[in-house]
Amino acid sequence: YLNQHGPHSIYGLLRQSDAVKKIILNFMQIVSLAGGLPLQWPENLEIMFASFATLSSAGSNLIIPDCELTTMKTADAFFMKQYFFAGIMPFLVFVVVLCWRLLYTCCKKSMSLTKKKLNDYTILSLVLMTFLAYPMLTRLTLSTLKCPWVGGQMWLMADLQEPCFQGRHMFHVLALTVPQLIIYVLGLPLISVIFITRNIPNLHHKRFYTRYGLLYLGYKDERAWWEGVVAIRKVAIVAISTFGTL
């Protein structure tokens, strides 16, 4: 292959390899989200869904604070988790930036890190973590709105003693759920689509590819925004699994 296509084929092979990895991640994310659909899945499939969710998402399978909240009421623990996951993206940004800055300070010579590479790897890590966390953030955001009708009134599915859209629940919907819907569920895909479509001439530049390639790998230049459609599919699956049983 190298003899036929020359030294630039290495770059092409790397792009193909990265595209395959992203396709596999997207596949596992969508399959794991399908496990939440209101269907009676066999036990083996449920194990597969859980495994895919752990491998492909920075999800609550890896971050489970429930054990630390056993002394709290169910509704209190649920809202506490909502606060925790609502702030997880700023926390991830802080951790990623801090880790790369520490690596640059301690190991810049051994790792041949320059300031340009530091910025490239920091942005790449942030894009990757956002990509992995998106399904989890969508599912947890919509879970606050999962309120079945029981006895002529809507109650929170996480705690059927907590009435929906009044009192404390209404406060959390306005303070957490609505901002998360705007910033995370709708905002992240919209921002990525706008950003990619405005930078189509830069898609094959090495630095831009290193930083944001995960958002458009495997797509033609004129369809570089297609990851936004994939995000809509993920939201649709989560919405069906959340509200399909109500």
N, C-alpha and C positions, 0 to 999 in steps of 0.2 A: 504493500500500500504506500509506504513512504517513497519507494523508488518511482512509483507511478505519479504521485501527487506532489512530491517535493516536501521541503521542510515545513511549509505552512499547513500541511496535513495534520501535524501534531496539534495545532490550535483547533482544527476542525474535529479531531478525535476527542479532545477535551470537552468541547462544546456538546458533542453528541453524548458523551458519558454523563455530563452534568444534566442534560435534558432528560436522559433515562432515569436518573436519580429523582428528578423532580416529578416525573410522571408516576414513578412508584410511590412517592410520598403522597401525591394527590389521590392516587388510587386507594391507598390504605386509609387516608383520611375519610374519603367518601364512603368506603365500605364500613369503617368503624362507626360513622354517623348513622348508617343504615341500621345498625344494631338497635338504635333507639326508636325505630318505627314500631307502631302498635301492632306487632305480629308476634306469634308464639314461635320463637326461634328454638331449634334444638340446642341442647347444651353445648355440643361441639362448636356450633356456629357462634354462640355467645362467648366462648373462650377465644375463638378467632377474632371476634370484634374487639374484645378487651386487649388482646395482644397487639392488634393493628393500632388501636388508639394509643397504647403506650409507646409503640415504636415511632409513630408518625406525628404525634402531637405533644406539645408541652402541656399536657392536660391534667385534669384532676386525678387521673390514675396515678400520677407520680407525685402530685402535691395534694395530699389528703389531710386537712387539718381537723377532720371530724373527731379523731381520737383525743385531741386536746380540748374538745368542746363538749365532752360527754356530761359535764356537770351543769350545762346550760339547758334551758328549754329549747325544744326543737326549732321554734320560730326564731328565737334569739340566735341560735347557732347558724341558722340559714342566713339571716341578715348579716351576721358577722362575716360569714364566708363571702357574701356579696361585696362587702367593703374590701375584703382582702384581695379578691380577684379584680375588683374595679381598679385598684391601684397597682396591679401586678406589672402593667406595661411600663409606667415610670420607674418602677423598681428594677425591671429587667434592663432598661436603658442605663440606669445608674451602675448596675453590676457589670454589664458588658463594657462600658466606658472605663470603669475603674480597673477591671481585669487587664484590658489591653494597655492602659497607662502603666500599670505595674509591670507588665511584661516588657514594655518599652524601656522603663527605667532600669530594670534589673538585667534584662537579657537582650538588649538591642544589638550588641556586638555578636553574640553567639547565634542569634536568629536573623542577623542582617536586616534588622528593622530600621527603616527610615520613617520620617514623619509622614511621607506620602503613603507608604505601605501601611502605616499605623491607621491612618484615616480610612484607607480602603478596607482593611480587615475589620475595623470597628463598624463601618456601615454595613458590610456584608453580614456580620454577626447579628446586627439589629434587624436586618431584613429577614434573615433566617429565623430568628426567634419570633418575629411577628407572624411569619408564615406558619410556624408550628403552633403558635398560641391562638390563631384566629378561630378555628373550630370550637375550641374550648370556651373562648370568650363569648362567642355567639350562643352556644348552648346555655351557658350560665346566665347570660343576659335575658334570654327568653324564658328561662325557668321561673323568673319572678312573675311573669304574666300567666303562668300555668295555673288557672283557677277554675276548677270544675264546679258545676251547679250541684248543690246538695241542699235539699229541703227548701228550695226557692231562693237560695242565696249562694253567692260565689265564695269559695274558700280556697286558701292557698294549698296546693297539692303537697308541698313539703311539710305542711303542718295544718291538718284539716280543722284545727281549732283557731286558726288565724283568718279573720274575714278579709276579703280582697277589696281593694280600691276604697278603703276608708281607714282613718286613723293612721297607725304606724305603717301599714302596707302602702298606703297612698303616698306617704312621705318618701318612702324608699323608692317607689316607682318614679316619682318626680326628681328625686335627688340623685339616684343611681341609674335606674333602667333607661330613662329617656336620654341622659347624656351618653351612656354606653351605646345605645342604638345609633345615635348620631355620630359619635366619634369612632367607635370600634366597628360595629356591624355594617353600617353604611359608609362611614367616612374612610376607613382604610382601603377598601376596594376602589372607591371613587378617586381618592388621591393617587393611588397607584396607576389607575387607567389614565388619568389626566397627565401624570408625570411621564409615563412611557410614551403616550402619543405626542407629547411635546418634544420628546428627545429621540424620535425615530432616526434622525441622521447620526446619532451617537451610539446606536445599539451595538455596533461592532467595534467600537473603540475599547481597547483593552481595559482601561480604568473603569469606564462605565459598565462594561460587562462584568468585571470583578465585583463591583459594588451592587448592581441591581439585576444581574443576569438571571437570578432566580425568578424574577417576575415575568420574564418573557422567553425563557429557554424553551426550545422545541416548537416555536411558532414562527411563521413567516413574518417578515417585517411589517407587512400591511395588516397582520392579525396579531401584532405584539400585545394588544390590549386584551386578548382572550382570557387571560387569567382572571379578569373581572367577571366574566361569564361563569367560570368555574366557581368563583366565590359565591355568586348568586345561587348556583346549584347547591352548594353547601348550606347556605342560609335556608333554602327551600326544604332540604331534607331535615334540618334541625327544626324548622317551623312545623313540618308535618309530624315529626316525632313528639314535639312538645304539645301541640294543640289537637293532634289527631284522635286522642282518646277522650277529649272533653265532650 
